[in-house]
Amino acid sequence: MPLDLTLPTPLAYFAALVQQDDGLPLLEAAASLAQDDTPDLDVQQVLEQVDQLADRLNQRISPSADPVERLRAVNQFFFADLGFAGNVNDYYNARNSYLDGVLHTRRGIPISLAVLWLELGQSAGLKVDGVGFPGHFLVQAKIEDGRVVIDPFTGQSLGRPELHERLEQFQLDRELAQSDATLAQFLQPTPPRQILARMLRNLQDIHRTRRDWPRLVRVQDRLVTLLPEAWAEYRDRGLALAQLGDIERARADLSVYLREAAEATDRDAMAERLSALGGSAD
């Protein structure tokens, strides 16, 4: 029987990576997002670049180094020596979400920088997590009985006062925002699947704002693959497909949304949209 040497499509490759939560390879899946714009991107080459950085970092760390020393080494290497930082001049460029581009320019947005920092921190023997903080993705390292929270956009370590201040921007109730219990809730580790979803939703916002429907559909394809029961993603893909004139697929997605999202507040509006496309909510 002849071997099938056909390369998987970018979406099929992504689907294979995110099939299960256990062992989900965050770095590889995140790097693969760039294949939507560069289908022939060699993701393994991106992973090798990160491995080379990790090797350089670990040559600087003594085997006897404690967690505090390891954390200092990671931050010195990542932010100071390599110069990774937030792209303040072109924040809403989609390339800021693509790890190959971030590795090349050393500029990104908080979550793409976080994915790279997490990989280096883990390679250095630290217990690290991503933190889906409101508005701005953070990273943290477990140090002895506590933790150090870092803003990957600036490299700044954030103490309780700074974190509470950031929470106040998103909490109407100031007393609630100042609560340590509330802060602890927002500092819970974010699983890899949710990190990828947040990366994709950043791209979703960019493409929707620019009315770039082909790119938006590709992002929605990934979101539906990643979160198969997130029914709003079917709705959003259906609306983007309608903009492209792919009426059959648009009707299928809007029908799924109306069937599954029974409590949605926009059901009537989506039913009207489906009817305008020649479909029925029945």
C-alpha distance (Angstrom), angle and dihedral (degrees) to the residues before:
residue distance angle dihedral
M1 . . .
P2 3.82 . .
L3 3.79 118.5 .
D4 3.80 117.7 -111.5
L5 3.81 104.6 -126.9
T6 3.80 94.6 173.1
L7 3.79 112.1 131.2
P8 3.81 114.8 -124.1
T9 3.77 118.1 -111.3
P10 3.83 115.3 -103.6
L11 3.80 89.6 -104.7
A12 3.81 93.7 49.0
Y13 3.81 89.8 48.8
F14 3.80 90.6 50.7
A15 3.80 91.2 47.0
A16 3.80 91.1 54.5
L17 3.81 91.1 50.8
V18 3.81 95.7 50.7
Q19 3.79 98.6 38.8
Q20 3.81 93.7 109.8
D21 3.80 134.5 25.9
D22 3.80 93.8 -139.7
G23 3.76 108.1 86.8
L24 3.80 94.3 -2.7
P25 3.84 102.9 172.9
L26 3.80 100.8 -131.0
L27 3.81 97.0 -177.2
E28 3.81 94.4 49.2
A29 3.80 94.1 44.3
A30 3.80 91.4 47.5
A31 3.80 91.6 48.4
S32 3.79 90.3 50.8
L33 3.82 92.2 62.2
A34 3.80 89.0 80.2
Q35 3.80 89.8 64.8
D36 3.80 88.0 80.5
D37 3.80 87.5 71.7
T38 3.82 97.7 25.2
P39 3.83 107.5 33.1
D40 3.80 93.5 179.8
L41 3.82 93.5 52.4
D42 3.81 110.5 137.2
V43 3.80 101.2 -130.9
Q44 3.79 91.6 -174.9
Q45 3.78 89.2 59.4
V46 3.81 89.0 54.9
L47 3.81 89.6 51.6
E48 3.80 90.1 49.6
Q49 3.80 90.2 53.9
V50 3.80 90.1 54.7
D51 3.82 90.8 46.2
Q52 3.80 89.3 53.7
L53 3.79 90.6 52.0
A54 3.80 89.9 49.0
D55 3.81 90.5 51.6
R56 3.81 90.8 51.3
L57 3.79 90.6 49.0
N58 3.78 95.6 48.7
Q59 3.80 91.9 50.7
R60 3.80 85.6 66.0
I61 3.79 96.5 51.1
S62 3.78 121.7 82.6
P63 3.81 114.7 -132.0
S64 3.82 87.1 -124.9
A65 3.81 94.3 52.9
D66 3.78 115.0 127.5
P67 3.83 122.7 -132.6
V68 3.81 93.3 -93.8
E69 3.80 91.5 53.7
R70 3.79 90.9 46.2
L71 3.80 91.7 50.9
R72 3.78 91.9 50.0
A73 3.80 89.8 50.2
V74 3.81 92.2 50.6
N75 3.80 93.0 49.7
Q76 3.80 93.8 44.7
F77 3.79 91.2 50.0
F78 3.81 97.4 42.6
F79 3.79 102.8 39.4
A80 3.80 104.9 23.3
D81 3.81 107.8 28.1
L82 3.81 99.4 32.9
G83 3.80 93.9 30.2
F84 3.80 99.5 -136.2
A85 3.80 110.2 172.1
G86 3.76 144.0 145.5
N87 3.77 119.0 -70.5
V88 3.80 97.5 -121.4
N89 3.81 93.5 166.3
D90 3.81 98.1 54.5
Y91 3.79 105.0 17.2
Y92 3.81 97.6 155.4
N93 3.79 96.6 52.1
A94 3.81 109.6 122.1
R95 3.80 89.0 -137.2
N96 3.80 87.8 72.8
S97 3.81 87.2 71.4
Y98 3.82 94.8 50.4
L99 3.79 112.8 88.1
D100 3.80 95.1 -150.8
G101 3.80 88.9 57.5
V102 3.81 93.1 44.9
L103 3.80 90.7 51.4
H104 3.79 90.0 51.2
T105 3.80 99.7 45.4
R106 3.83 97.9 27.3
R107 3.81 86.4 -135.0
G108 3.78 128.4 109.7
I109 3.77 146.7 128.4
P110 3.82 122.9 -78.6
I111 3.79 97.5 -91.5
S112 3.82 97.6 46.7
L113 3.81 90.3 47.0
A114 3.80 88.1 47.2
V115 3.81 93.3 55.4
L116 3.81 90.6 54.8
W117 3.81 93.3 43.3
L118 3.80 91.0 49.9
E119 3.80 91.3 52.9
L120 3.80 92.2 51.1
G121 3.79 92.8 43.7
Q122 3.77 91.8 51.4
S123 3.80 91.3 47.3
A124 3.82 87.9 53.6
G125 3.80 90.8 58.1
L126 3.80 97.9 -102.7
K127 3.79 126.9 138.4
V128 3.79 100.2 -123.7
D129 3.79 136.2 169.2
G130 3.76 139.2 -176.8
V131 3.78 115.3 -119.9
G132 3.79 121.0 -150.3
F133 3.77 93.6 -148.3
P134 3.81 115.8 176.4
G135 3.78 111.4 -83.9
H136 3.77 97.4 -9.9
F137 3.80 128.6 52.1
L138 3.82 115.0 -130.1
V139 3.81 137.8 -174.7
Q140 3.77 130.7 -140.2
A141 3.78 138.3 -164.9
K142 3.79 124.9 -154.5
I143 3.79 109.1 -125.2
E144 3.81 117.5 -175.7
D145 3.82 104.9 -60.9
G146 3.78 95.7 -14.6
R147 3.76 143.1 41.6
V148 3.77 139.8 -117.1
V149 3.80 115.7 -138.8
I150 3.81 117.0 -156.0
D151 3.77 133.9 -169.8
P152 3.83 103.7 -135.0
F153 3.79 90.3 -160.5
T154 3.81 93.0 64.7
G155 3.80 106.2 10.1
Q156 3.80 89.6 -120.6
S157 3.80 119.9 148.8
L158 3.78 109.9 -131.9
G159 3.78 123.1 -146.1
R160 3.79 127.8 -165.3
P161 3.83 95.2 -83.2
E162 3.81 92.9 53.3
L163 3.80 92.6 44.8
H164 3.81 93.3 48.5
E165 3.80 89.2 48.3
R166 3.79 90.3 53.9
L167 3.80 90.8 48.7
E168 3.79 90.6 53.5
Q169 3.78 88.6 64.1
F170 3.82 89.1 63.3
Q171 3.81 102.5 31.7
L172 3.80 120.1 77.0
D173 3.80 90.0 -160.6
R174 3.82 108.7 69.0
E175 3.81 92.6 -165.0
L176 3.80 90.6 55.1
A177 3.80 91.4 48.1
Q178 3.82 90.1 52.8
S179 3.81 92.7 52.2
D180 3.81 116.7 111.1
A181 3.80 88.5 -147.1
T182 3.80 90.0 58.1
L183 3.79 90.7 47.1
A184 3.81 91.7 50.3
Q185 3.79 89.3 52.2
F186 3.81 91.9 54.4
L187 3.81 91.9 46.9
Q188 3.81 93.5 61.2
P189 3.83 111.9 126.5
T190 3.79 115.2 -95.5
P191 3.84 113.3 -131.4
P192 3.82 118.0 -124.8
R193 3.82 92.7 -108.8
Q194 3.79 91.0 57.3
I195 3.81 92.1 45.5
L196 3.80 89.1 55.7
A197 3.81 90.6 46.8
R198 3.80 90.3 53.1
M199 3.81 91.0 49.5
L200 3.79 90.8 50.5
R201 3.79 92.8 47.5
N202 3.79 89.5 54.3
L203 3.80 87.7 56.1
Q204 3.79 89.7 43.8
D205 3.81 90.9 57.6
I206 3.81 92.2 47.8
H207 3.80 95.4 49.8
R208 3.81 94.4 42.1
T209 3.80 91.7 50.7
R210 3.80 89.8 50.9
R211 3.82 91.8 43.2
D212 3.79 88.3 -126.1
W213 3.78 94.9 157.8
P214 3.85 99.2 176.1
R215 3.81 91.9 54.5
L216 3.78 91.5 42.0
V217 3.81 91.1 54.3
R218 3.80 90.6 51.7
V219 3.80 90.0 52.3
Q220 3.81 90.8 47.0
D221 3.81 89.6 51.0
R222 3.79 88.2 57.8
L223 3.80 93.8 45.4
V224 3.80 91.9 51.5
T225 3.80 88.9 48.3
L226 3.80 92.4 47.7
L227 3.82 96.4 42.2
P228 3.81 106.3 25.7
E229 3.82 92.9 175.2
A230 3.81 96.8 46.8
W231 3.79 92.5 106.8
A232 3.80 95.2 -174.5
E233 3.80 88.2 67.0
Y234 3.80 89.5 60.8
R235 3.80 88.7 51.5
D236 3.81 92.2 50.0
R237 3.79 92.1 46.8
G238 3.80 90.6 48.6
L239 3.79 91.8 52.5
A240 3.81 91.6 48.7
L241 3.80 91.3 47.7
A242 3.79 89.5 52.0
Q243 3.80 89.0 54.7
L244 3.82 87.9 54.0
G245 3.80 91.9 49.7
D246 3.82 93.9 -113.8
I247 3.78 90.9 136.4
E248 3.80 99.4 167.0
R249 3.80 94.4 55.3
A250 3.81 91.0 41.1
R251 3.81 90.7 55.2
A252 3.81 90.9 48.1
D253 3.81 92.9 52.7
L254 3.79 95.4 45.2
S255 3.80 89.4 48.3
V256 3.81 90.5 54.1
Y257 3.79 90.1 49.7
L258 3.79 94.1 50.4
R259 3.80 92.2 45.7
E260 3.81 96.3 48.5
A261 3.82 105.6 29.6
A262 3.79 96.0 65.7
E263 3.81 95.3 161.4
A264 3.82 97.6 44.2
T265 3.80 114.0 133.7
D266 3.80 92.6 -143.5
R267 3.80 96.9 54.7
D268 3.79 93.9 114.4
A269 3.79 92.9 49.5
M270 3.81 91.8 47.9
A271 3.80 91.9 46.6
E272 3.82 88.3 54.5
R273 3.80 90.0 48.6
L274 3.80 90.9 50.2
S275 3.81 91.1 48.5
A276 3.81 90.0 51.1
L277 3.81 87.4 55.2
G278 3.80 90.6 53.7
G279 3.79 96.8 -101.0
S280 3.76 135.3 117.9
A281 3.79 131.5 -133.6
D282 3.80 91.4 -144.4
